[in-house]
Amino acid sequence: MTAIDWVYFVAIFLCAVAGGGVPFVRQKIVRSSAEFPQGEAFTSGVFLALALTMMLPAAFSLFQQELPDINYPVASIIALGAFLVLLAVEHCTSHLIDDSQPVGDESSTPAIIPVTLTAIIAMPSFFLGAVLGMSDRNSAFLIFIAVVLHKGTAAFALALTMVRSTLNRIQCICLLIGFALTTPMGILAGGLASEYLGGHVLLIKAIVLSLGAGTFLYMGTLHELKRTPLIKHCGKFSCFLWMLAGLLITGLVRWMIGEAHSL
């Protein structure tokens, strides 16, 4: 890993810890102010542009280089698979929460709920970190910005669920630290893969980029099904403009840095 990779490693970890630490410090106040509509809308636009203008085209290019005899959109299939797996898991979790949530008592949420939610969000977080660790400097910076914009708010939302659950304080802190480490560990895994896998690195990079594209598409569209930003927030004109700004800015930067296969 390079020096800038370590900067990303530490910054993303601290961002998650900071976002998740707020509910532990001011539990009563933050329970009524857990939303950041403009920020979530902007992040959705960034996620969509990264997936469709950078990651997926880059994966197509790499698969074409590594598997020239396969005339099939392998990258799309992998991205779609990641998208559907995350959607299915979140559907199951939504039903679990609905079935387990005590009526009229939000303070005694079963411990399985924050644990399951953390695992679900940790999976795409790891893949996004791996994509960051395998990307060039310009593209990695864009991915870093998108991850940071989401990581703090995601940790905040998870911590809210933790403090409302039957988990004790030590268990909540350990769970939060584990979530905070998922993206940095993905960065480390991506960096190690680039360094040690030799001739297979391009194929693995194509797979990781495809998984990342599917993950970004999911995070930008259907993540948190009942309150996904594109549905809940972007109906407001101001939030729609923030989403459009995130998409256009990221698309412009993609045009400025050149061909997608430079990722």
Residue pairs with C-beta under 8 A, 6 or more apart in sequence:
1 9
1 133
1 187
1 188
1 191
1 192
2 191
4 137
4 140
5 133
5 140
5 187
5 191
8 132
8 140
8 144
8 184
8 187
9 184
9 187
9 188
10 184
11 144
11 148
12 129
12 144
12 147
12 148
12 151
12 180
12 183
12 184
12 187
13 180
13 181
13 183
13 184
15 148
15 151
15 152
15 155
16 151
16 152
16 154
16 155
16 176
16 179
16 180
16 183
17 155
17 176
17 177
17 180
18 152
18 155
19 151
19 152
19 153
19 154
19 155
19 156
19 159
20 155
20 156
20 158
20 159
20 176
20 179
20 180
21 159
21 176
22 30
22 156
22 159
23 30
23 31
23 156
23 159
23 160
23 162
23 163
24 159
24 163
24 169
24 172
24 173
27 163
30 156
30 160
31 160
31 164
34 156
34 157
34 160
35 227
36 153
37 229
37 232
37 233
37 236
37 239
38 233
38 238
38 239
38 242
39 149
39 153
39 242
40 153
40 229
40 233
41 229
41 230
41 233
41 234
41 239
41 240
41 242
41 243
41 246
42 149
42 242
42 243
42 245
42 246
43 146
43 149
43 150
43 153
43 220
43 229
43 246
44 219
44 220
44 221
44 229
44 230
44 234
44 243
44 246
45 220
45 242
45 243
45 244
45 245
45 246
45 247
45 248
45 249
45 250
46 142
46 145
46 146
46 149
46 220
46 246
46 247
46 249
46 250
47 146
47 150
47 216
47 217
47 219
47 220
47 246
48 216
48 217
48 220
48 221
48 246
48 247
49 246
49 247
49 248
49 249
49 250
49 251
49 254
50 142
50 143
50 146
50 216
50 250
51 79
51 212
51 213
51 214
51 216
51 217
51 220
52 213
52 217
53 250
53 251
53 254
53 260
54 139
54 142
54 250
54 254
54 260
54 263
55 131
55 209
55 210
55 212
55 213
55 216
55 263
56 75
56 76
56 79
56 209
56 210
56 213
57 260
57 261
58 206
58 209
58 260
58 261
58 262
58 263
59 75
59 78
59 79
59 206
59 207
59 209
59 210
59 213
60 73
60 75
60 260
61 259
61 260
61 261
62 202
62 203
62 205
62 206
62 209
62 261
63 70
63 74
63 75
63 203
63 206
65 202
65 261
66 202
66 203
66 206
67 74
67 203
74 206
74 210
75 206
75 209
75 210
75 213
76 210
78 207
78 210
78 211
78 214
79 210
79 211
79 213
79 214
79 217
80 214
81 214
82 124
82 127
82 210
82 211
82 213
82 214
82 215
82 218
83 214
83 215
83 217
83 218
86 120
86 123
86 124
86 214
86 215
86 218
86 223
87 218
87 222
89 120
89 123
90 120
90 222
90 223
90 224
90 225
91 225
93 113
93 116
93 117
93 120
94 225
94 226
96 112
96 113
96 116
97 113
100 109
100 110
100 112
100 113
101 109
101 113
102 108
102 109
106 164
107 164
108 164
108 165
108 166
109 161
109 164
109 165
109 166
110 165
110 166
111 165
111 166
111 167
111 171
113 161
113 165
114 158
114 161
114 162
114 165
114 167
114 172
114 175
115 167
115 175
117 158
117 161
118 158
118 175
118 178
118 179
121 154
121 158
121 179
122 178
122 179
122 182
124 215
124 218
124 219
125 147
125 151
125 154
125 179
125 182
125 183
125 186
126 182
126 183
126 185
126 186
126 189
127 186
127 208
127 211
127 212
127 215
128 143
128 146
128 147
128 183
128 186
128 212
128 215
128 216
129 147
129 182
129 183
129 184
129 185
129 186
129 187
129 188
129 189
129 190
130 186
130 187
130 189
130 190
130 193
130 208
130 211
130 212
131 143
131 186
131 190
131 208
131 209
131 211
131 212
132 140
132 143
132 144
132 147
132 183
132 186
132 187
132 190
133 140
133 186
133 187
133 188
133 189
133 190
133 191
133 192
133 193
133 194
134 190
134 191
134 193
134 194
134 201
134 204
134 205
134 208
134 209
135 143
135 190
135 263
136 262
136 263
138 253
138 257
138 262
139 257
139 262
139 263
142 250
142 253
142 254
146 216
146 250
147 183
150 219
151 183
155 176
155 179
155 180
157 224
158 175
158 176
158 179
159 172
159 176
162 172
162 175
162 176
163 172
165 172
167 175
190 208
193 201
193 204
193 205
193 208
194 201
194 205
197 204
209 263
220 229
220 230
221 228
221 230
222 228
229 239
229 243
230 243
233 239
233 243
234 240
234 243
254 260
